[in-house]
Amino acid sequence: MIETTFEFETSGLREEAKRIGLKEGREEGKKEGKLETANQLISAGVPLELIVKATKLTEEQILSYRKEFSEH
């Protein structure tokens, strides 16, 4: 079967969109994991400044997540 140029281009775009979506999903998953770890470390009494250094998250990200987490 011969693919038309349009079908070929749209299938390539779908593959690119899928690749980008997977990459973004992995990055979001990594961030979520870091936030969960930070929350556990805070609960264990680890100083926030050490958590920031270890996770490369900002204090604001950590505290915002902690506040949101505690509200649920």
PADO-498187 format. One record per residue: residue number from 1; residue in one letter; y, x, z of N, C-alpha, C, CB in turn. Coordinates in Angstrom, 2 decimals, always signed. Each point is the difference from the previous one (the first is absolute). Glycine has a CB too. Layout:
<recs>
k	r	n.Y	n.X	n.Z	ca.Y	ca.X	ca.Z	c.Y	c.X	c.Z	cb.Y	cb.X	cb.Z
NUM	A	Y	X	Z	Y	X	Z	Y	X	Z	Y	X	Z
...
</recs>
This chain:
<recs>
k	r	n.Y	n.X	n.Z	ca.Y	ca.X	ca.Z	c.Y	c.X	c.Z	cb.Y	cb.X	cb.Z
1	M	-1.18	+0.85	+0.00	+1.18	-0.85	+0.00	+1.24	+0.89	+0.00	-1.24	-1.85	+1.23
2	I	+2.18	+1.52	-2.04	+1.23	+0.78	-0.11	+1.05	-0.61	+0.92	-0.53	+0.65	-2.39
3	E	+1.07	+0.20	+3.26	+1.06	-0.46	+0.91	+1.34	+0.07	-0.71	-1.31	+0.78	+2.00
4	T	+2.12	-1.79	-1.82	+1.33	+0.06	-0.57	+0.85	+0.92	+0.86	-0.21	-2.35	-0.97
5	T	+1.30	+2.81	+0.44	+0.91	+0.88	+0.74	+0.49	-0.69	+1.26	+0.70	+1.09	-2.14
6	F	-0.39	-2.37	+2.04	+0.50	-0.75	+1.16	-1.05	-0.04	+1.10	+1.45	-1.39	-1.50
7	E	-2.71	+1.07	+1.14	-1.07	-0.05	+1.01	-0.18	+1.36	+0.65	-1.14	-1.84	-1.28
8	F	+1.19	+2.90	+0.49	-0.16	+1.35	+0.53	+1.13	+0.34	+0.97	-1.17	+0.68	-2.11
9	E	+2.40	-1.01	+1.73	+1.15	+0.31	+0.85	-0.02	-0.81	+1.29	+1.32	+0.54	-2.05
10	T	-1.67	-1.81	+1.97	-0.03	-0.81	+1.22	-1.14	+0.42	+0.92	+1.00	-1.91	-1.26
11	S	-2.12	+2.32	+0.72	-1.08	+0.46	+0.87	+0.41	+1.30	+0.68	-1.73	-1.10	-1.48
12	G	+2.47	+1.94	+0.79	+0.51	+1.23	+0.60	+1.00	-0.29	+1.11	-0.35	+1.18	-2.17
13	L	+1.19	-2.18	+1.95	+0.97	-0.40	+1.02	-0.70	-0.56	+1.23	+1.69	-0.48	-1.79
14	R	-2.74	-0.30	+1.58	-0.77	-0.55	+1.13	-0.62	+1.12	+0.81	-0.47	-2.09	-1.30
15	E	-0.08	+3.07	+0.63	-0.62	+1.14	+0.70	+1.04	+0.79	+0.79	-1.76	+0.13	-1.80
16	E	+2.93	+0.06	+1.22	+1.08	+0.71	+0.68	+0.46	-0.78	+1.22	+0.72	+1.03	-2.18
17	A	-0.57	-2.34	+2.03	+0.41	-0.84	+1.13	-1.04	+0.05	+1.11	+1.26	-1.51	-1.57
18	K	-2.53	+1.49	+1.21	-1.07	+0.08	+0.98	+0.05	+1.34	+0.74	-1.43	-1.53	-1.41
19	R	+1.65	+2.61	+0.67	+0.07	+1.34	+0.59	+1.17	+0.08	+0.98	-1.03	+0.99	-2.08
20	I	+2.17	-1.51	+1.67	+1.19	+0.02	+0.87	-0.25	-0.85	+1.24	+1.50	+0.35	-2.01
21	G	-2.09	-1.52	+1.83	-0.29	-0.87	+1.13	-0.94	+0.64	+1.00	+0.35	-1.94	-1.49
22	L	-1.38	+2.62	+1.00	-0.94	+0.68	+0.89	+0.69	+1.12	+0.77	-1.86	-0.56	-1.56
23	K	+2.72	+1.31	+0.87	+0.72	+1.08	+0.66	+0.91	-0.54	+1.09	-0.09	+1.34	-2.12
24	E	+0.82	-2.40	+1.82	+0.89	-0.60	+0.99	-0.79	-0.56	+1.17	+1.64	-0.55	-1.81
25	G	-2.79	-0.03	+1.53	-0.85	-0.52	+1.06	-0.50	+1.09	+0.92	-0.67	-1.83	-1.51
26	R	+0.28	+2.95	+0.95	-0.46	+1.14	+0.82	+1.13	+0.52	+0.87	-1.67	+0.62	-1.77
27	E	+2.86	-0.49	+1.19	+1.15	+0.50	+0.76	+0.34	-0.95	+1.15	+0.88	+1.14	-2.07
28	E	-0.91	-2.44	+1.80	+0.30	-0.99	+1.04	-1.08	+0.05	+1.09	+1.18	-1.47	-1.69
29	G	-2.42	+1.66	+1.28	-1.09	+0.12	+0.97	+0.15	+1.21	+0.89	-1.48	-1.16	-1.61
30	K	+1.89	+2.27	+1.03	+0.23	+1.21	+0.79	+1.10	-0.22	+1.03	-0.73	+1.40	-1.93
31	K	+1.82	-2.04	+1.50	+1.12	-0.26	+0.91	-0.45	-0.92	+1.12	+1.65	+0.31	-1.89
32	E	-2.38	-1.36	+1.55	-0.49	-0.95	+1.02	-0.89	+0.73	+1.01	+0.12	-1.90	-1.68
33	G	-0.97	+2.79	+1.19	-0.85	+0.77	+0.90	+0.80	+0.89	+0.93	-1.77	-0.04	-1.73
34	K	+2.81	+0.67	+1.21	+0.87	+0.84	+0.83	+0.70	-0.84	+1.07	+0.33	+1.57	-1.93
35	L	+0.12	-2.76	+1.54	+0.69	-0.87	+0.95	-0.95	-0.46	+1.11	+1.54	-0.75	-1.83
36	E	-2.76	+0.42	+1.47	-0.98	-0.41	+1.01	-0.31	+1.15	+0.95	-0.98	-1.65	-1.62
37	T	+0.84	+2.85	+1.07	-0.24	+1.19	+0.83	+1.18	+0.25	+0.93	-1.43	+0.98	-1.81
38	A	+2.64	-1.09	+1.27	+1.20	+0.19	+0.81	+0.04	-1.00	+1.15	+1.23	+0.87	-2.01
39	N	-1.57	-2.10	+1.73	-0.01	-1.04	+1.03	-1.00	+0.35	+1.11	+0.65	-1.72	-1.74
40	Q	-1.82	+2.19	+1.36	-1.01	+0.38	+0.99	+0.46	+1.21	+0.82	-1.80	-0.89	-1.52
41	L	+2.45	+1.84	+0.86	+0.49	+1.18	+0.72	+1.09	-0.36	+0.99	-0.58	+1.40	-1.98
42	I	+1.47	-2.31	+1.60	+1.04	-0.45	+0.92	-0.66	-0.66	+1.21	+1.63	-0.33	-1.91
43	S	-2.63	-0.51	+1.65	-0.71	-0.67	+1.09	-0.69	+1.00	+0.92	-0.34	-1.97	-1.49
44	A	-0.05	+3.11	+0.95	-0.67	+1.03	+0.80	+1.00	+0.90	+0.72	-1.89	-0.05	-1.61
45	G	+3.19	-0.17	+1.37	+1.01	+0.77	+0.71	+0.49	+1.26	-0.70	-1.00	-0.90	+2.00
46	V	+0.64	+1.06	-3.26	+0.46	+1.16	-0.76	+1.49	-0.18	-0.32	-2.33	+0.38	-1.00
47	P	+3.14	+0.65	+1.22	+1.44	-0.12	-0.28	+0.27	-0.33	-1.48	+0.45	+1.62	+1.87
48	L	+0.52	-2.49	-2.07	+0.36	-0.45	-1.35	+0.34	+1.16	-0.92	+0.83	-2.14	+0.98
49	E	-0.13	+3.14	-0.46	+0.40	+1.12	-0.86	-1.22	+0.75	-0.56	+2.12	+0.23	+1.33
50	L	-3.20	-0.14	-0.56	-1.22	+0.64	-0.49	-0.70	-0.87	-1.05	-0.26	+1.16	+2.20
51	I	+0.31	-2.45	-1.99	-0.61	-0.93	-0.96	+0.73	+0.07	-1.33	-0.71	-1.52	+1.88
52	V	+2.03	+1.59	-1.83	+0.81	+0.12	-1.23	-0.39	+1.26	-0.75	+1.92	-1.25	+1.09
53	K	-2.04	+2.36	-0.38	-0.37	+1.27	-0.65	-1.39	-0.08	-0.61	+1.46	+1.24	+1.62
54	A	-2.39	-1.85	-0.89	-1.39	-0.04	-0.45	-0.22	-0.95	-1.17	-0.67	+0.54	+2.30
55	T	+1.37	-1.67	-2.30	-0.23	-1.01	-1.04	+0.95	+0.08	-1.18	-0.86	-1.44	+1.78
56	K	+1.98	+2.13	-1.60	+1.05	+0.07	-1.02	+0.65	-1.35	-0.24	-1.22	+1.88	-1.08
57	L	+1.08	-2.79	+2.04	+0.71	-1.28	-0.03	+1.29	+0.15	+0.77	-2.17	-1.31	-0.19
58	T	+3.11	+0.42	-0.05	+1.25	+0.04	+0.76	-0.19	-0.78	+1.30	+1.37	+0.19	-2.13
59	E	-0.50	+0.09	+3.10	-0.03	-0.75	+1.25	+0.19	-1.49	-0.28	+0.91	+1.99	+1.25
60	E	-0.02	-2.29	-2.18	+0.28	-1.39	-0.33	-1.24	-0.71	-0.55	+2.38	+0.63	-0.47
61	Q	-3.12	+0.04	-0.41	-1.22	-0.59	-0.55	-1.01	-0.28	+1.11	+0.39	+1.20	-2.17
62	I	-0.55	-0.24	+3.05	-0.98	-0.13	+1.08	+0.40	-1.12	+0.95	-0.53	+2.44	-0.19
63	L	+1.77	-2.43	+0.63	+0.45	-1.00	+0.97	+0.03	-1.41	-0.60	+1.35	+1.78	+1.12
64	S	-1.00	-1.88	-2.39	+0.01	-1.30	-0.67	-1.42	-0.54	-0.08	+2.03	+0.66	-1.34
65	Y	-2.98	+0.19	+0.96	-1.39	-0.42	-0.08	-0.52	-0.40	+1.38	-0.35	+1.51	-1.96
66	R	+0.69	-0.72	+2.95	-0.46	-0.28	+1.37	+0.52	-1.36	+0.45	-0.07	+2.47	+0.53
67	K	+1.35	-2.74	-0.81	+0.59	-1.28	+0.40	-0.71	-1.15	-0.74	+2.23	+1.13	+0.44
68	E	-2.43	-0.96	-1.74	-0.67	-1.04	-0.80	-1.44	-0.19	+0.49	+1.45	+0.58	-2.00
69	F	-2.14	+0.51	+2.30	-1.39	-0.06	+0.46	-0.11	-0.73	+1.33	-0.46	+2.16	-1.20
70	S	+1.40	-1.91	+2.09	-0.07	-0.61	+1.33	+0.34	-1.49	-0.03	+0.60	+2.21	+0.98
71	E	+0.08	-2.65	-2.03	+0.37	-1.41	-0.11	-1.18	-0.86	-0.47	+2.35	+0.70	-0.50
72	H	-3.37	-0.08	-0.06	-1.16	-0.76	-0.51	-1.06	-0.13	+1.01	+0.49	+0.77	-2.23
</recs>
